[in-house]
Amino acid sequence: PTIKMLALAILVMIGTLLVAEAFSVHVPRGYLYFAMAFAFIVEMLNIKAGGRRRRKREANGTGPGHDGGPDT
Protein backbone atom coordinates (compact mmCIF):
# COMPACT_ATOMS: atom_id res chain seq x y z
CA PRO A 1 0.00 0.00 0.00
CA THR A 2 2.83 2.46 0.69
CA ILE A 3 4.25 2.03 -2.82
CA LYS A 4 0.80 2.75 -4.25
CA MET A 5 0.55 5.92 -2.15
CA LEU A 6 4.00 6.98 -3.32
CA ALA A 7 2.98 6.44 -6.95
CA LEU A 8 -0.24 8.40 -6.42
CA ALA A 9 1.66 11.27 -4.78
CA ILE A 10 4.07 11.40 -7.71
CA LEU A 11 1.18 11.50 -10.18
CA VAL A 12 -0.45 14.33 -8.24
CA MET A 13 2.87 16.19 -8.17
CA ILE A 14 3.28 15.80 -11.94
CA GLY A 15 -0.32 16.94 -12.48
CA THR A 16 0.28 20.00 -10.34
CA LEU A 17 3.42 20.75 -12.33
CA LEU A 18 1.49 20.49 -15.60
CA VAL A 19 -1.23 22.82 -14.33
CA ALA A 20 1.43 25.31 -13.22
CA GLU A 21 3.02 25.12 -16.67
CA ALA A 22 -0.39 25.82 -18.22
CA PHE A 23 -0.52 29.08 -16.24
CA SER A 24 2.99 29.98 -17.44
CA VAL A 25 4.60 29.33 -14.06
CA HIS A 26 7.97 27.75 -14.67
CA VAL A 27 9.03 25.17 -12.09
CA PRO A 28 12.53 23.75 -12.64
CA ARG A 29 12.45 20.03 -13.40
CA GLY A 30 15.26 19.45 -10.91
CA TYR A 31 12.88 20.09 -8.03
CA LEU A 32 10.49 17.44 -9.33
CA TYR A 33 13.23 14.88 -9.94
CA PHE A 34 14.80 15.49 -6.54
CA ALA A 35 11.47 15.14 -4.74
CA MET A 36 10.68 11.89 -6.57
CA ALA A 37 14.13 10.40 -5.92
CA PHE A 38 14.12 11.44 -2.27
CA ALA A 39 10.66 9.97 -1.65
CA PHE A 40 11.63 6.73 -3.40
CA ILE A 41 14.86 6.35 -1.39
CA VAL A 42 13.09 7.04 1.91
CA GLU A 43 10.38 4.52 1.04
CA MET A 44 12.91 1.82 0.15
CA LEU A 45 14.74 2.42 3.44
CA ASN A 46 11.41 2.22 5.28
CA ILE A 47 10.51 -1.08 3.62
CA LYS A 48 13.95 -2.52 4.35
CA ALA A 49 13.79 -1.44 8.00
CA GLY A 50 10.29 -2.92 8.35
CA GLY A 51 11.53 -6.28 7.09
CA ARG A 52 14.40 -6.25 9.55
CA ARG A 53 12.09 -5.37 12.44
CA ARG A 54 9.72 -8.17 11.45
CA ARG A 55 12.51 -10.76 11.23
CA LYS A 56 13.97 -9.62 14.55
CA ARG A 57 10.55 -9.83 16.22
CA GLU A 58 9.97 -13.34 14.85
CA ALA A 59 13.43 -14.48 15.98
CA ASN A 60 12.79 -13.20 19.51
CA GLY A 61 9.35 -14.79 19.63
CA THR A 62 7.63 -11.49 20.32
CA GLY A 63 5.66 -11.27 17.11
CA PRO A 64 1.86 -11.33 16.90
CA GLY A 65 0.39 -14.69 17.85
CA HIS A 66 3.46 -16.00 19.69
CA ASP A 67 2.34 -15.34 23.24
CA GLY A 68 -1.40 -15.64 22.76
CA GLY A 69 -1.88 -11.93 23.46
CA PRO A 70 -3.59 -9.39 21.23
CA ASP A 71 -1.95 -8.47 17.95
CA THR A 72 -0.03 -5.20 18.24
For each residue, the residues with C-beta under 8 A, 3 or more apart:
1: 4 5
2: 5 6 43 46 47
3: 6 7 43
4: 1 7 8
5: 1 2 8 9
6: 2 3 9 10 39 40 43
7: 3 4 10 11
8: 4 5 11 12
9: 5 6 12 13 39
10: 6 7 13 14 36 39
11: 7 8 14 15
12: 8 9 15 16
13: 9 10 16 17 32 35 36
14: 10 11 17 18 32
15: 11 12 18 19
16: 12 13 19 20
17: 13 14 20 21 27 32
18: 14 15 21 22
19: 15 16 22 23
20: 16 17 23 25 27
21: 17 18 24 25 26 27
22: 18 19
23: 19 20
24: 21
25: 20 21
26: 21
27: 17 20 21 31 32
28: 31 32
29: 32 33
30: 33 34
31: 27 28 34 35
32: 13 14 17 27 28 29 35 36
33: 29 30 36 37
34: 30 31 37 38
35: 13 31 32 38 39
36: 10 13 32 33 39 40
37: 33 34 40 41
38: 34 35 41 42
39: 6 9 10 35 36 42 43
40: 6 36 37 43 44
41: 37 38 44 45
42: 38 39 45 46
43: 2 3 6 39 40 46 47
44: 40 41 47 48
45: 41 42 48 49
46: 2 42 43 49 50
47: 2 43 44 50 51
48: 44 45 51 52
49: 45 46 52 53
50: 46 47 53 54
51: 47 48 54 55
52: 48 49 55 56
53: 49 50 56 57
54: 50 51 57 58 63
55: 51 52 58 59
56: 52 53 59 60
57: 53 54 60 62 63
58: 54 55 61 63
59: 55 56
60: 56 57 63
61: 58 66 67
62: 57 66 67
63: 54 57 58 60 66
64: 71 72
65: 68 71
66: 61 62 63
67: 61 62
68: 65
69: 72
70:
71: 64 65
72: 64 69
